[in-house]
């Protein structure tokens, strides 16, 4: 099969995804004449979920584009906030992002998570439920059947949360979802839940909520101050992102 060279210039924020020998300002790569551009980009280590516009010879082209020999291709990072092919911003997180899942749910963001799922089932669920799959596994993001995804680069949960909020700008509705199962919370009267509480809790708190899915009961307990800080910082970040121009 005929092969030729293509020169690719990756945006600086994408270069860490490339193999170390390719992390300069440009990459010269050999490809099959009939291979689509998206296949070439992913073969170099960059999932298409992490890519914004592709430009060949100065004009924007789709991932299915086949490049002429010697063509220079510009590979941009995604716009911020990133446009999605879905009407709503909803997430599905892999097994390694449990803390991030709970924090997104705390903010009222529809977030599916299970700590016992394989890659194939994650991709099927993301496609069936129109969810953005968040993961630190770049190989998972290269699955052809995956409609949308995001590589979570940070390791610490607070930095992961900031990364997701800045990139996808999901609408926030704090204190409306169950951190344990993602179900919606509804106000509950103290008398209604009294039999499920310790005596000290019944004596100290008056505001309660119950999950409509798993029936867990919530109240502003000892960790409320820390959780309220997470919510406050997220709301400030979201407000700042709304004011910032799209880039």
Long-range contacts (C-beta under 8 A, 24 or more apart in sequence): 1-32, 1-33, 1-34, 2-32, 2-33, 3-30, 3-31, 3-32, 3-33, 4-30, 4-31, 4-33, 4-68, 4-69, 4-70, 5-29, 5-30, 5-31, 5-69, 5-70, 6-30, 6-31, 6-40, 6-67, 6-69, 6-70, 6-71, 6-72, 6-73, 7-70, 7-71, 7-72, 7-73, 8-40, 8-41, 8-44, 8-72, 8-73, 8-75, 9-72, 9-73, 9-74, 9-75, 10-46, 10-75, 11-52, 11-75, 11-76, 11-77, 13-77, 14-46, 14-50, 14-51, 14-75, 14-77, 16-153, 17-45, 17-46, 17-47, 17-50, 17-138, 17-151, 18-44, 18-45, 18-46, 19-44, 19-45, 26-72, 31-67, 33-66, 34-66, 35-66, 36-63, 36-64, 36-65, 36-66, 37-61, 37-62, 37-63, 37-64, 37-65, 37-66, 37-67, 37-73, 38-62, 38-63, 38-64, 40-67, 41-75, 42-142, 45-138, 46-75, 47-138, 47-141, 47-142, 47-149, 47-151, 48-141, 48-142, 49-141, 49-146, 49-148, 49-149, 49-150, 49-151, 50-77, 50-78, 50-141, 50-150, 50-151, 51-75, 51-76, 51-77, 51-78, 52-76, 52-77, 52-78, 52-79, 52-82, 78-167, 79-246, 79-247, 80-166, 80-167, 80-169, 80-241, 80-244, 80-246, 80-247, 81-166, 81-167, 81-168, 81-169, 81-241, 81-246, 82-150, 82-167, 82-168, 84-132, 84-148, 84-168, 85-130, 85-147, 85-148, 86-130, 86-131, 86-132, 86-147, 86-148, 87-130, 88-130, 89-132, 89-168, 89-169, 89-170, 89-171, 90-129, 90-130, 90-131, 90-132, 91-131, 91-132, 91-133, 91-134, 91-164, 91-170, 92-122, 92-125, 92-126, 92-129, 92-131, 92-132, 92-133, 92-134, 93-133, 93-134, 93-135, 94-122, 94-133, 94-134, 94-135, 94-136, 94-137, 94-140, 96-135, 96-136, 96-137, 97-134, 97-135, 97-136, 97-152, 97-160, 99-157, 99-160, 100-134, 100-152, 100-157, 100-160, 100-161, 100-164, 102-179, 102-180, 103-157, 103-161, 103-230, 104-161, 104-164, 104-170, 105-177, 105-178, 105-179, 105-182, 106-174, 106-175, 106-177, 106-179, 106-227, 106-230, 106-231, 107-170, 107-172, 107-173, 107-174, 107-230, 107-231, 107-234, 108-171, 108-172, 108-173, 108-174, 108-175, 108-176, 108-177, 109-170, 109-171, 109-172, 109-173, 109-177, 110-177, 110-182, 111-177, 111-182, 112-182, 113-182, 119-143, 132-168, 134-164, 158-230, 161-230, 161-234, 162-237, 165-234, 165-237, 165-238, 165-241, 166-237, 166-241, 169-238, 169-241, 169-242, 172-234, 172-235, 172-238, 174-231, 174-234, 174-235, 175-209, 175-231, 178-211, 178-213, 178-214, 178-216, 178-218, 180-211, 180-214, 180-216, 181-211, 181-213, 181-214, 181-216, 182-213, 183-211, 183-212, 183-213, 183-214, 184-211, 184-212, 184-213, 185-209, 185-210, 185-211, 185-212, 185-218, 186-210, 186-212, 188-217, 193-217
